Amino acid sequence: MKRGQKKPSKPGAVEPPVSTGRPPDITVNHASRQPGPLAQAQLPIPQNPSVVEVLPSLKDTPLAERHALFIRKVRICCIPFDFSDTMKSAREKEIKRQTLTELVDLVQSGSCKMKEIMQEELIRMISFNLFRCLPPAPHENSGSDSGDPEEDEVFADPSWPHLQLVYELLLRYVVSSDMETRVAKRYLDHTFMLRLLDLFDSEDIREREYLKTILHRIYGRFMVHRPFIRNVINNIFYRFIFETERYNGEEHKLFLVRALIPLHKPKCVAAYHQQLTYCTVQFVEKDYRLAEVVIRGVLKYWPVTNCGKEVLFLGELEEILEVTHSVGFQRCIVPLFRQLSRVKVGSGFIMFGMRLCLVILLCLSAIFPHMLPNGLNEHIVGLIANNRHAILPIIFDSLDSNIRAHWNQAINGLSSNVRRMFLEMDSELFERGKRGQSLRIYSYLLFSGNKGKFEQNIDGYKVLR
C-alpha cells in the first residue's frame, strides 16, 4: 500500500557525484529522518563510470577465483547512472544490466556458496541502488490531492530496468536455501528494514509489488525482525491516520485495534480496501476471539453518506462472518444487524436494499435448504439461523418498510417473498414481530401528540397489550 500522506517537497533526482571516491549519504523521502551511518556508505566505487570493464563470466571462472570475481562484479553494480538520458553511458548501463542478471542467476542457482564477505558486499550494493531520493509524487507537482487512485497518472521509474534486477537479486537472496539467517540478519538489520519500508512511498506500482513480496519473505524467515517490522508499519499507519497515543498490552492485538481498524476511516479507503480486508480476515482466522473486535471496529467507521464505501464494508463483513465462530457472532448480533437494518439505497446502488433482503433471506432459508439461493455461504446461514430469534426482531421493521414504501420494485418483491417465507417457516416468531411493531407504532402516536389517531386505534392497542 502506498502511503497517502503528502510528502515534503523534494528536489529532483540528482546523479550522485562519483569523483569523491565514496557515495554520498543515501536518503529516501523523509528529509527529517536521519538514519544512522551504514557500513554501505564506505563501499569503494570506480572513479569513472566510462571506464567500466567487461569481466569474465562467473560460470567460466575457476572456483578458487570466483569469490573475488563476484565481489568485483558487485562493485561494478554500485556505479550510478543518469537514466533521464537514455543515450548517455548506454554501453556502461548495458554492462551493469548484464552483470546484475548474472548475479541473479548465480544466487538463484546456488552454484556458488557465498561467504560472509560476499553477502556483506551484496547487501551494500543492493542498499546503494535501492535507497535513493524518490521523485516527487504527481500531486506535489500539480498541487492537487484528489485521493482517487484511478485519476492518478501512472508513474514509471526510468531506472526500472536496473532496479528490477536489484529487487530480484534481493528476493533470490532472501529465499535462497544457502542463506543463513544467523549471518544475514547482521546485514538485513533494523536500519535496512526501516529504509526498505520507506520505499513504499514509491509512485511506481511495480516497485511496491516487489517490496510487498520481499517484505513478506523477510517477515517469514527472520522471526527476530517481526516485532520491529510491525512497529514500523504501525508508525506508517499512524502518520496516515494521525494516531499518536501511547499504549501497553498485547502487541499484535493493539496493532489491529490502533493501526489496522482505523484505516477504515480515510475517504480513500477504496485504494487499499482489498488488502485491508485480507488482513482483518487473517486476524479473525488466527484468533476467533478477535471477531467481535473486528466487527465492532468496522461498524465504528461505517460510512453515513458514502455509498461506494458502504458497498466495500458490506463485502468485508461477509468475508469476516465466513470465518467467525458462533460465540463471537453472538456478542455483536445487536450492533451488527441494527447497522444492516439502517443500510439505505442510494441512487445507482440498488444492491444495498437487495443485500438487506438477502440477509433476512439467509435467516429463513437455513430452515429449508432447498430455498437457499446459489452462492450463499452455509457457515453464515448457520450463524444467522441459530440466532434468528435475536436477529429477526431487529430487522423486522426494515423488511416491512421495504414492502410498503421502497422505490425499487425488485427489492419490494423480494421483501414480500421473504415475508411470506417468514410466515410459513416460523409463524409464532412472525406474529411476535408484528405485535412488537404495532406497539411501537401506538407508542409513537401517543407520545407524538397525535391523540386523534391514537384514540382511533385504542381498541387494537388493548388487544395487543
C-alpha positions as CSV (number, residue, x, y, z in Angstrom):
1,M,0.0,0.0,0.0
2,K,1.3,3.3,-0.9
3,R,1.1,5.8,1.9
4,G,-1.5,8.5,1.4
5,Q,0.0,11.5,3.3
6,K,1.5,14.4,1.4
7,K,5.3,14.2,1.3
8,P,7.5,17.2,1.8
9,S,8.8,18.8,-1.4
10,K,11.9,17.1,-2.7
11,P,14.3,18.2,-5.3
12,G,14.5,16.2,-8.5
13,A,16.7,13.1,-8.5
14,V,20.3,14.1,-9.0
15,E,23.0,11.7,-10.0
16,P,25.4,11.2,-7.1
17,P,28.9,12.5,-7.7
18,V,31.5,9.9,-8.2
19,S,34.6,12.0,-8.0
20,T,34.9,11.7,-4.3
21,G,35.7,8.0,-4.2
22,R,32.7,7.2,-2.0
23,P,29.0,7.5,-2.4
24,P,27.1,10.3,-0.7
25,D,24.7,9.8,2.2
26,I,21.7,7.9,0.9
27,T,18.3,9.3,1.9
28,V,14.8,8.4,1.0
29,N,11.8,10.6,1.1
30,H,11.8,12.0,4.6
31,A,14.4,14.6,5.0
32,S,13.6,15.0,8.7
33,R,14.6,11.3,9.3
34,Q,18.3,11.0,9.7
35,P,19.3,7.3,9.6
36,G,22.4,6.2,11.3
37,P,25.6,5.8,9.3
38,L,25.7,2.5,7.4
39,A,28.7,0.4,6.5
40,Q,27.3,0.5,3.0
41,A,28.4,4.1,2.7
42,Q,32.1,3.1,2.9
43,L,31.9,1.0,-0.3
44,P,34.6,2.0,-2.8
45,I,33.2,2.8,-6.2
46,P,35.1,3.1,-9.5
47,Q,36.1,6.7,-10.1
48,N,34.8,7.0,-13.6
49,P,31.7,5.1,-15.0
50,S,33.1,5.5,-18.5
51,V,35.9,3.0,-17.8
52,V,33.7,0.1,-16.7
53,E,35.4,-3.1,-17.7
54,V,33.8,-6.2,-19.0
55,L,34.7,-9.0,-16.6
56,P,34.7,-12.7,-17.4
57,S,31.7,-14.9,-16.7
58,L,31.4,-16.3,-13.2
59,K,30.5,-19.8,-14.6
60,D,33.7,-19.9,-16.7
61,T,35.9,-18.9,-13.8
62,P,37.7,-21.4,-11.5
63,L,36.0,-21.9,-8.2
64,A,39.1,-20.5,-6.3
65,E,38.8,-17.2,-8.2
66,R,35.1,-17.0,-8.3
67,H,34.6,-15.3,-4.9
68,A,37.0,-12.4,-5.8
69,L,35.4,-12.0,-9.2
70,F,31.9,-12.0,-7.5
71,I,33.0,-9.0,-5.4
72,R,34.4,-7.2,-8.4
73,K,31.1,-7.6,-10.2
74,V,29.1,-6.4,-7.2
75,R,31.2,-3.3,-7.0
76,I,30.6,-2.6,-10.7
77,C,26.9,-2.6,-10.0
78,C,27.3,0.2,-7.5
79,I,28.1,2.7,-10.2
80,P,25.3,5.2,-10.5
81,F,23.9,6.3,-13.9
82,D,21.6,9.0,-15.2
83,F,18.5,7.4,-16.6
84,S,16.9,10.6,-17.7
85,D,19.0,10.5,-20.8
86,T,18.7,7.1,-22.5
87,M,21.7,7.7,-24.8
88,K,24.1,8.7,-22.0
89,S,26.5,5.9,-20.9
90,A,24.5,3.4,-22.9
91,R,27.3,0.9,-23.1
92,E,28.1,1.1,-19.4
93,K,24.4,0.7,-18.5
94,E,24.2,-2.4,-20.5
95,I,27.3,-3.9,-18.8
96,K,25.7,-3.2,-15.4
97,R,22.4,-4.7,-16.5
98,Q,24.2,-7.9,-17.8
99,T,26.2,-8.1,-14.6
100,L,23.1,-7.8,-12.4
101,T,21.4,-10.5,-14.5
102,E,24.4,-12.8,-14.0
103,L,24.3,-12.2,-10.2
104,V,20.6,-13.0,-10.1
105,D,21.2,-16.3,-12.0
106,L,24.1,-17.2,-9.7
107,V,22.2,-16.6,-6.4
108,Q,19.2,-18.4,-7.8
109,S,21.1,-21.5,-8.9
110,G,23.1,-21.8,-5.7
111,S,26.1,-22.9,-7.6
112,C,28.4,-20.7,-5.6
113,K,28.0,-20.7,-1.8
114,M,28.5,-17.1,-0.7
115,K,31.0,-16.4,2.1
116,E,30.1,-13.8,4.7
117,I,32.2,-11.1,3.0
118,M,30.3,-11.8,-0.3
119,Q,27.0,-11.4,1.5
120,E,28.2,-8.1,3.1
121,E,29.2,-6.7,-0.3
122,L,26.0,-7.9,-1.9
123,I,23.8,-6.1,0.6
124,R,25.9,-3.0,0.4
125,M,25.4,-2.9,-3.4
126,I,21.6,-3.5,-3.0
127,S,21.4,-0.7,-0.4
128,F,23.3,1.7,-2.6
129,N,20.9,1.1,-5.6
130,L,17.6,1.0,-3.8
131,F,17.9,3.6,-1.0
132,R,17.7,6.8,-3.1
133,C,15.8,10.0,-3.4
134,L,12.3,9.2,-4.8
135,P,10.9,11.6,-7.5
136,P,8.0,13.9,-6.5
137,A,4.5,12.5,-6.5
138,P,2.1,13.8,-9.2
139,H,0.0,15.7,-6.6
140,E,3.2,17.5,-5.5
141,N,3.8,18.7,-9.0
142,S,0.2,19.7,-9.7
143,G,-0.8,20.8,-6.2
144,S,-3.9,18.7,-6.3
145,D,-4.9,15.9,-3.9
146,S,-7.9,14.1,-5.3
147,G,-7.4,10.9,-3.3
148,D,-8.7,8.9,-6.2
149,P,-6.2,6.3,-7.4
150,E,-7.9,5.9,-10.7
151,E,-7.3,9.6,-11.5
152,D,-3.5,9.4,-10.7
153,E,-1.1,9.3,-13.6
154,V,0.8,6.0,-13.8
155,F,4.4,6.7,-13.0
156,A,7.2,4.5,-14.4
157,D,10.7,4.9,-12.9
158,P,13.2,5.3,-15.8
159,S,15.8,3.4,-13.9
160,W,13.4,0.3,-13.5
161,P,15.5,-1.9,-15.9
162,H,18.2,-1.9,-13.3
163,L,16.0,-1.6,-10.2
164,Q,14.0,-4.6,-11.1
165,L,17.1,-6.7,-11.3
166,V,18.3,-5.4,-7.9
167,Y,15.0,-6.2,-6.3
168,E,15.0,-9.7,-8.0
169,L,18.6,-10.2,-6.6
170,L,17.4,-9.3,-3.1
171,L,14.4,-11.6,-3.4
172,R,16.5,-14.5,-4.6
173,Y,19.0,-13.9,-1.7
174,V,16.2,-13.9,0.9
175,V,14.6,-17.1,-0.3
176,S,17.9,-18.9,-1.1
177,S,18.4,-22.1,0.8
178,D,22.1,-21.3,1.2
179,M,21.3,-18.1,3.1
180,E,21.8,-18.5,6.8
181,T,19.6,-16.1,8.8
182,R,22.2,-16.0,11.6
183,V,24.6,-14.4,9.2
184,A,22.1,-12.5,7.0
185,K,20.5,-10.7,9.9
186,R,23.7,-8.8,10.5
187,Y,23.2,-7.0,7.2
188,L,19.5,-7.2,6.9
189,D,19.2,-5.3,10.1
190,H,16.7,-2.8,11.6
191,T,18.2,0.1,9.7
192,F,17.9,-1.8,6.4
193,M,14.3,-2.8,7.2
194,L,13.4,0.8,8.1
195,R,14.7,2.1,4.8
196,L,13.2,-0.7,2.8
197,L,9.7,0.2,4.3
198,D,10.3,3.8,3.4
199,L,10.4,2.8,-0.2
200,F,6.7,2.0,-0.1
201,D,6.4,5.7,-0.9
202,S,7.5,5.0,-4.4
203,E,5.0,6.1,-7.1
204,D,5.9,3.1,-9.3
205,I,3.5,0.3,-8.6
206,R,6.0,-2.3,-9.9
207,E,8.4,-1.3,-7.2
208,R,5.7,-1.5,-4.5
209,E,4.8,-5.0,-5.6
210,Y,8.4,-6.2,-5.3
211,L,8.6,-4.6,-1.9
212,K,5.5,-6.3,-0.8
213,T,6.8,-9.7,-1.9
214,I,10.3,-9.2,-0.4
215,L,8.9,-7.9,2.9
216,H,6.6,-10.9,3.2
217,R,9.6,-13.3,2.7
218,I,11.7,-11.5,5.2
219,Y,8.9,-11.5,7.7
220,G,8.6,-15.2,7.2
221,R,12.3,-16.1,7.5
222,F,13.5,-13.6,10.1
223,M,11.4,-14.1,13.2
224,V,13.7,-11.7,15.1
225,H,12.6,-8.9,12.9
226,R,8.8,-9.4,13.1
227,P,8.1,-7.1,16.1
228,F,10.2,-4.4,14.6
229,I,8.5,-4.6,11.2
230,R,5.1,-4.4,12.8
231,N,6.2,-1.4,14.8
232,V,7.5,0.4,11.7
233,I,4.2,-0.4,9.9
234,N,2.4,1.0,13.0
235,N,4.2,4.2,12.6
236,I,3.5,4.4,8.9
237,F,-0.2,4.0,9.6
238,Y,-0.1,6.5,12.4
239,R,1.2,9.1,10.0
240,F,-1.6,8.3,7.7
241,I,-4.5,8.3,10.3
242,F,-3.0,10.8,12.8
243,E,-2.9,8.3,15.7
244,T,-0.2,9.1,18.2
245,E,-1.3,7.8,21.6
246,R,1.0,5.6,23.7
247,Y,-0.3,2.2,24.8
248,N,0.6,-1.0,26.5
249,G,-0.8,-4.5,26.0
250,E,-0.6,-7.4,23.7
251,E,1.3,-6.0,20.7
252,H,-0.4,-7.8,17.8
253,K,-3.9,-7.1,19.1
254,L,-3.2,-3.5,19.7
255,F,-1.7,-3.3,16.2
256,L,-5.1,-4.5,15.0
257,V,-7.1,-2.0,17.1
258,R,-4.8,1.0,16.9
259,A,-3.4,0.7,13.4
260,L,-5.4,-1.6,11.1
261,I,-9.0,-1.0,12.0
262,P,-8.7,2.9,11.9
263,L,-7.6,2.5,8.3
264,H,-11.3,2.2,7.5
265,K,-11.7,5.9,8.3
266,P,-10.0,7.7,5.4
267,K,-12.1,8.6,2.3
268,C,-9.6,6.9,0.0
269,V,-10.0,3.5,1.7
270,A,-11.0,2.1,-1.7
271,A,-7.4,2.3,-2.8
272,Y,-6.3,-0.4,-0.3
273,H,-9.5,-1.9,1.0
274,Q,-8.9,-5.3,-0.6
275,Q,-5.6,-5.7,1.2
276,L,-7.1,-4.3,4.4
277,T,-10.0,-6.9,4.3
278,Y,-7.4,-9.7,3.8
279,C,-5.6,-8.6,6.9
280,T,-8.7,-8.3,9.1
281,V,-9.9,-11.7,8.0
282,Q,-6.5,-13.2,8.7
283,F,-6.6,-11.9,12.3
284,V,-10.1,-13.5,12.8
285,E,-8.9,-16.8,11.3
286,K,-5.8,-16.9,13.6
287,D,-7.8,-15.9,16.7
288,Y,-11.6,-16.3,16.6
289,R,-11.9,-14.2,19.8
290,L,-11.0,-11.1,17.7
291,A,-14.1,-11.4,15.6
292,E,-16.1,-9.1,17.9
293,V,-13.3,-6.6,17.9
294,V,-13.0,-6.5,14.2
295,I,-16.8,-6.4,13.5
296,R,-17.4,-3.6,16.1
297,G,-14.4,-1.8,14.7
298,V,-15.8,-1.9,11.1
299,L,-19.2,-0.7,12.5
300,K,-17.5,2.2,14.3
301,Y,-16.2,3.6,11.0
302,W,-19.3,2.8,9.0
303,P,-20.0,5.5,6.4
304,V,-23.1,7.6,6.7
305,T,-23.3,9.2,3.2
306,N,-20.6,7.4,1.2
307,C,-22.4,4.8,-0.8
308,G,-19.3,3.3,-2.5
309,K,-17.6,2.9,0.8
310,E,-20.7,1.2,2.2
311,V,-20.5,-1.4,-0.5
312,L,-16.9,-2.2,0.4
313,F,-17.8,-2.5,4.1
314,L,-20.7,-4.9,3.4
315,G,-18.4,-7.1,1.3
316,E,-15.8,-7.1,4.1
317,L,-18.4,-8.1,6.7
318,E,-19.4,-11.1,4.6
319,E,-15.8,-12.3,4.4
320,I,-15.4,-11.7,8.2
321,L,-18.5,-13.7,9.0
322,E,-17.3,-16.6,6.9
323,V,-14.5,-17.2,9.5
324,T,-16.4,-16.1,12.6
325,H,-17.3,-18.6,15.3
326,S,-20.8,-18.6,16.9
327,V,-19.5,-17.2,20.2
328,G,-18.0,-14.1,18.6
329,F,-21.0,-13.7,16.4
330,Q,-23.5,-13.7,19.3
331,R,-21.6,-10.9,21.1
332,C,-22.1,-8.5,18.2
333,I,-25.5,-9.5,16.9
334,V,-27.4,-6.4,18.0
335,P,-25.0,-3.7,16.7
336,L,-24.3,-5.6,13.5
337,F,-27.9,-6.1,12.5
338,R,-29.0,-2.7,13.7
339,Q,-26.5,-1.3,11.3
340,L,-27.6,-3.6,8.5
341,S,-31.2,-2.6,9.0
342,R,-30.2,1.1,8.6
343,V,-28.4,0.5,5.2
344,K,-30.0,2.8,2.7
345,V,-30.4,2.6,-1.0
346,G,-28.7,5.5,-2.8
347,S,-29.2,6.4,-6.5
348,G,-27.5,3.7,-8.5
349,F,-26.8,1.4,-5.6
350,I,-29.8,-1.0,-5.7
351,M,-27.7,-3.7,-4.2
352,F,-28.0,-2.1,-0.7
353,G,-31.6,-3.0,-0.4
354,M,-31.0,-6.3,-2.1
355,R,-28.3,-7.1,0.4
356,L,-30.6,-6.3,3.3
357,C,-33.3,-8.6,1.9
358,L,-30.6,-11.2,1.3
359,V,-29.6,-11.1,5.0
360,I,-33.2,-11.7,6.0
361,L,-33.5,-14.5,3.4
362,L,-30.4,-16.1,5.0
363,C,-32.2,-16.3,8.3
364,L,-35.1,-18.1,6.8
365,S,-33.7,-20.3,4.1
366,A,-31.4,-22.1,6.6
367,I,-34.5,-23.9,7.8
368,F,-35.3,-25.1,4.3
369,P,-32.1,-25.6,2.4
370,H,-33.8,-26.1,-0.9
371,M,-34.8,-22.4,-0.8
372,L,-31.2,-21.3,-0.3
373,P,-30.1,-19.1,-3.2
374,N,-27.0,-20.1,-5.1
375,G,-23.6,-18.8,-3.9
376,L,-24.6,-18.2,-0.3
377,N,-22.1,-19.3,2.4
378,E,-23.5,-22.1,4.5
379,H,-21.5,-21.1,7.5
380,I,-23.1,-17.6,7.6
381,V,-26.5,-19.2,7.1
382,G,-25.9,-21.4,10.1
383,L,-24.8,-18.5,12.3
384,I,-27.9,-16.4,11.4
385,A,-30.4,-19.3,11.6
386,N,-29.2,-20.3,15.0
387,N,-29.7,-16.8,16.3
388,R,-32.8,-15.8,14.3
389,H,-34.8,-15.1,17.4
390,A,-32.4,-12.3,18.3
391,I,-31.9,-11.1,14.7
392,L,-35.4,-11.0,13.1
393,P,-37.0,-8.6,15.6
394,I,-34.2,-6.1,14.8
395,I,-34.7,-6.2,11.1
396,F,-38.5,-6.8,11.0
397,D,-39.3,-3.1,10.7
398,S,-36.9,-2.6,7.8
399,L,-38.4,-5.6,6.0
400,D,-41.9,-4.2,6.4
401,S,-40.7,-0.7,5.3
402,N,-39.3,-2.2,2.1
403,I,-42.7,-3.8,1.3
404,R,-44.7,-0.7,2.0
405,A,-42.5,2.1,0.6
406,H,-39.4,1.0,-1.2
407,W,-39.0,2.7,-4.6
408,N,-37.4,-0.3,-6.3
409,Q,-39.8,-2.9,-7.5
410,A,-37.3,-5.7,-7.4
411,I,-36.5,-5.1,-3.7
412,N,-40.2,-4.7,-2.9
413,G,-41.0,-8.0,-4.5
414,L,-38.1,-9.8,-2.8
415,S,-39.1,-8.4,0.6
416,S,-42.7,-9.7,0.0
417,N,-41.4,-13.1,-0.8
418,V,-39.2,-13.1,2.3
419,R,-42.1,-12.0,4.5
420,R,-44.2,-14.8,3.1
421,M,-41.5,-17.4,3.7
422,F,-41.0,-16.0,7.2
423,L,-44.7,-16.5,8.0
424,E,-44.7,-20.1,6.7
425,M,-41.5,-21.1,8.5
426,D,-41.9,-19.6,11.9
427,S,-45.4,-18.1,12.3
428,E,-45.1,-17.7,16.0
429,L,-42.0,-15.5,15.7
430,F,-43.6,-13.6,12.8
431,E,-46.6,-12.8,15.0
432,R,-44.4,-11.6,17.8
433,G,-42.6,-9.4,15.3
434,K,-45.9,-7.9,14.2
435,R,-47.1,-7.3,17.7
436,G,-43.8,-5.6,18.6
437,Q,-44.1,-3.3,15.5
438,S,-47.7,-2.4,16.3
439,L,-46.8,-1.5,19.9
440,R,-44.0,0.8,18.6
441,I,-46.5,2.5,16.3
442,Y,-49.0,3.1,19.0
443,S,-46.3,4.4,21.4
444,Y,-45.2,6.8,18.7
445,L,-48.8,8.1,18.1
446,L,-49.3,8.5,21.8
447,F,-46.1,10.4,22.6
448,S,-46.0,12.4,19.4
449,G,-49.2,14.3,20.4
450,N,-51.3,12.7,17.7
451,K,-54.1,12.0,20.1
452,G,-56.9,11.6,17.5
453,K,-55.2,8.8,15.6
454,F,-54.3,7.1,18.9
455,E,-57.9,7.1,20.1
456,Q,-59.0,5.7,16.7
457,N,-56.7,2.7,17.3
458,I,-57.1,2.3,21.1
459,D,-59.1,-0.9,20.7
460,G,-56.3,-2.5,18.8
461,Y,-53.8,-1.4,21.3
462,K,-55.8,-3.0,24.1
463,V,-55.9,-6.3,22.2
464,L,-52.2,-6.2,21.6
465,R,-51.5,-5.4,25.3
